[in-house]
Amino acid sequence: MPRHHLGWATSFVLLAAAPAAYAQYTTTNPQTVADTGRLFDEPFRPLTRGWMMCAATEGVRLIEAGQTDLAAAQPARMACTREWANLRGVVGKAIGLPRADRALGQLFESFKLKLRGDYLASRVAAIDADGPLTLGAWAMYPIRRGICYVRTRSSDRRYEYKLGRTDGDPTLLITGHSRGSVTQGETRATLDIVSPDSIMSRAVDISWKPVDSDIQWQILLAEDQLTALTRATSIALRSGGTVNRFPFPDLPMSARDFISICPAPLPRH
């Protein structure tokens, strides 16, 4: 695999100073969330940073040797048992081992998510370097089994579309200009999928973030909505008083099948 990982260790150092950017919680327990945040503060921060640096370096080595993010996370942790034990001992003495273990469990979950994100970026860079295969106008990005997507742009180049899945439900990402204001923290909207003979309208979970001067919407889809997109000529996202309409490029059924199966990548020669 080509080496596309040079920024990883540096990114972990920077994240040690910015816990909100690193910690991604799989619990809503307020005590555990607070305890996990404390791992990035004194006096724990140097030990947290030491484990993160060790695990990140080992994760990079394993992935460059051909492992996936799923295969690399646990061995990366086990390669840094001394750093982990030192951190656990100090945190356990301060807040008790049961609370410490819950907080450290959240730290490891965040590490796995970070490793997955970096692995995805590595695979995308490698696919782009080789030239992605295509299904119609959509470029294919097989990352690993369970993570894949297809990507294209609208004919006027104003919008980029990514349609795929990451170990879960299908997701549509649209990046482009918003016709109106968007509301911070908005999590629900109505998605209209317009085809020549019908309109499928349904409430969907959404999130959004700024990307340069544009907005990127993330829309969670059901399987039947994914199928409906193969017949779509346009889509609309309605939230509050804002309606954003997007031309939708022709999506071949083969692309829909690729996303549904999300197979392991075939070797490319």
Helices and strands as residue ranges (DSSP letters): H 8-16, H 19-22, H 30-38, H 45-64, H 69-78, H 81-95, H 97-130, E 134-135, E 138-144, E 147-153, E 160-166, E 170-176, E 188-195, E 198-211, E 214-220, H 223-228, G 229-231, E 234-239, E 242-247, H 253-261
